[in-house]
Amino acid sequence: MWPDGYFEPTDIVGYPAVFNSPKNERPKNCGISVGVTDELMFTVFTIEAHEQDACKAAKNVAAAVIETIKAGQ
């Protein structure tokens, strides 16, 4: 798979998600992909995050995206 990367399942406000990247550059950079339907997902990448933990920042942005999507329904 990705010998230098990561693939870690998680969830975002009840939606399946995975922290993932072909290269592990945490804690400064992080990617998270979130499944919103069986056929639709989105990905958030944080690059050179100002927070100590880029994955925490990515998770917060992904949660805000989900809340925005839900508000538009």
C-alpha positions as CSV (number, residue, x, y, z in Angstrom):
1,M,0.0,0.0,0.0
2,W,1.8,3.1,1.2
3,P,5.0,2.1,3.0
4,D,5.6,5.7,4.2
5,G,2.0,6.7,4.6
6,Y,-1.0,6.1,6.8
7,F,-4.6,4.9,6.7
8,E,-6.5,5.2,10.0
9,P,-10.3,4.8,10.2
10,T,-12.3,7.3,12.2
11,D,-15.6,9.0,12.0
12,I,-16.8,12.6,11.7
13,V,-20.1,13.4,13.5
14,G,-21.3,9.9,12.7
15,Y,-20.0,9.6,9.1
16,P,-17.3,7.1,8.2
17,A,-13.9,8.7,7.6
18,V,-10.3,7.8,7.3
19,F,-7.1,9.8,8.0
20,N,-4.9,9.0,4.9
21,S,-1.9,10.1,3.0
22,P,0.8,8.3,0.9
23,K,3.4,10.1,2.9
24,N,3.3,10.6,6.7
25,E,4.1,14.3,7.3
26,R,2.2,14.6,10.5
27,P,1.9,16.6,12.8
28,K,2.3,19.5,10.3
29,N,0.2,18.1,7.4
30,C,-2.8,15.8,7.4
31,G,-5.5,14.4,5.1
32,I,-8.9,13.1,6.0
33,S,-11.6,11.6,3.6
34,V,-15.2,11.5,4.7
35,G,-18.0,9.3,3.1
36,V,-21.3,11.2,2.9
37,T,-23.2,8.6,0.8
38,D,-22.4,5.2,-0.7
39,E,-21.1,7.1,-3.8
40,L,-19.9,10.5,-2.5
41,M,-17.0,11.6,-0.3
42,F,-14.9,14.6,0.3
43,T,-11.3,15.1,1.4
44,V,-9.7,17.8,3.6
45,F,-6.0,18.4,3.6
46,T,-4.3,20.6,6.1
47,I,-0.9,21.8,5.0
48,E,1.5,23.6,7.4
49,A,-1.3,23.9,10.0
50,H,-0.8,26.5,12.6
51,E,-2.3,24.2,15.2
52,Q,0.0,21.7,16.9
53,D,-2.0,18.8,15.4
54,A,-2.9,19.1,11.7
55,C,-5.2,16.1,11.9
56,K,-7.2,17.8,14.7
57,A,-7.6,20.8,12.4
58,A,-8.6,18.6,9.4
59,K,-11.2,16.8,11.6
60,N,-12.6,20.2,12.7
61,V,-12.9,21.4,9.1
62,A,-14.5,18.1,8.0
63,A,-17.1,18.4,10.8
64,A,-17.9,22.0,9.7
65,V,-18.4,20.8,6.1
66,I,-20.8,18.1,7.3
67,E,-22.8,20.6,9.4
68,T,-22.9,22.9,6.4
69,I,-24.2,20.1,4.1
70,K,-26.8,19.1,6.7
71,A,-28.0,22.8,7.0
72,G,-28.5,23.0,3.3
73,Q,-30.8,19.9,3.1
